[in-house]
């Protein structure tokens, strides 16, 4: 299966920005829908965003809509999550996951995403 690596997490002040990256080790990520999920301590995993493998359509959770932007750079074989206006409640471990030829139709359910990264910590605190 595809192995994914997330990067770009860290500590940021409320109102600040971070960009997360998701990249496979060897496979071509353009063949996959990519979803971003997050999990805070004591909370269930929730969907954040998703980008389709077919037409590039995107989906966002209402809690991040208008603040986060998901995008794909096929030349760099990377999917990004640009996070602006970060809030303390955005603090979580963020995971990317891939669904071969997916269209995000089942997102935010995670059952169709078969390849996952190890997660990157995002902490929003003053």
N, C-alpha and C positions, 0 to 999 in steps of 0.2 A: 504494500500500500504506500501511498504518497506520505512522506514525512515532511511536516511543515515546521518552520521556525518563526516565531514571533519575536520582534525586537522593537525598541523605541519607548518602552515604559520607563517610569521613573517617578520622582516626586515633583509636584508642580503646585504653585499657589492657586487658590480659587480664582477663576477668571482667566487662567492661563491656557496654554495650548500644548498638545503633544501630537505627534504623528506616529502611529504604529505601523509596522510593516509585517507582511506575511509572505514567506517565500518557501518553495519546496527545495529539497536538496538536489533532486535530479529530474523530476517530472516537469511537464509543461502545464503551468497553472491555468493557462488560458482555456484549457479543456474543462475546467471545473467552475461551478458556482462556488463562491467563497462566502462563508458566513463568519461574522464576528459575534462572539458570545462573551459574557463576563459572569463571574461568580464572586460575590463578596462573602466574607466569613459569616457563617451561620445562615446564609441565604441560598436558595436554589439558583442554578444556572439560568440565565436569561439571554434571549437574543438581543443583540444590539443593532446589527445591520447585515445586509446580504447583497451581493452583486451577482447577477446572472452570468452564466457562461455563454449564452447565446446572443442576446441583444444588449447586454450591459445595463438592463434595468436594475434599479436599486430599491431596497426596502429598509425602513428604519423603525425602530421602536419609538413610540411617541415621546418617551423621556429624553431622547437624544436628537430628534428631528429638528432641523434648523441649526443645530450646533455641531453635529458630526457629519462628515462626508466620506463615503467609501468610494474608492477608485481603483482602477486596474492599469498597470503599465506592462503590456505584453513583452515589450523589448527587454525590460528588466526582470520579467517573470515574477512580478511582485504585485500584491494587493495591499493597499494602504487604507488606514482609517485615520483621517484628520479629525482631531478632537479640539474644538474651540470652546471657549466660555465654560471651562470645566468647573464642576461643582463637587463638594465633598462626597455627595452621594454617588458620584461616578467612580469612587475608589473601589477597586476590584482587581482580580486577576483576569486578564483579557486573553481569550483564546481565538485563534482562527481555525476554521474547519472547511474541508473541501468535499463537494458533491459532484461526481463526474457527470458532465453535461447537464447539470442541474439548472433550474430556472428560478430557484428560491420559492417555488410554489408551496412548499411545506414549512419553510422558515416562518416563525422562530422555533418550531419543533426541530430537534437535533437528530432524529433517528436516521435521516437520509445522509447525514454527513459522516462519512466513514473514515476520514483521515483528519487527525487533529494535531495541533502543535502542543508544546509544553506549557505555554502560557507566559505572559509578561505582566509584571505588577505595575499597576497605575495607582498612585496615591495622590490625592488632592487634599492638601492641608496647608493652613497658614502657620 
